[in-house]
């Protein structure tokens, strides 16, 4: 029952504020070689300590579900980076002036932004194999971010972000 409630909550959160993800990977990589992981010891994620723990916990849970195990001597390491950025409000008020005479016309229009800029967060997760190819998989997510959100909602938001990011791992063959 808890899983159903969590799924519904993740669905609601993800439908309210879209999460956009871009993927990139080294095309010569054999992803079936990678069964164990760990995190870089010096991650500078750009998140506060609590949010970093939430993100790492969501990532560990998802990777374990996918059959990967966290070990001390891992086949690849994970790095996390993030940054906040403002996105201008897309709501605009249009003001225009125009005129014309005998089939000729002209006009000027100006869009005036309404409201505050939206704060978004870009999170980058990278899988690195130092013994072979180095960086072999990367996901970059962009989504709305509210600094004053309650811890429970932040946790669910990070779970939704990780869920969306990991849809691209391993990459689908075409």
Secondary structure, 3 states (H helix, E strand, C coil): CHHHHHHHHHHHHHHHCCEEEEEEECCCCCHHHCCEEEECCCCCCCCCHHHHHHHHHHHHHHHHHCCCEECCCCCEEEEEEEEEEEECCCCEEEEEEEEEECCEEEEEEEEEECCCCEEEEEEEEEEEECCCCEEEEEEEEEEECCCCCCHHHHHHHHHHHHHHHHHHCCCCCC
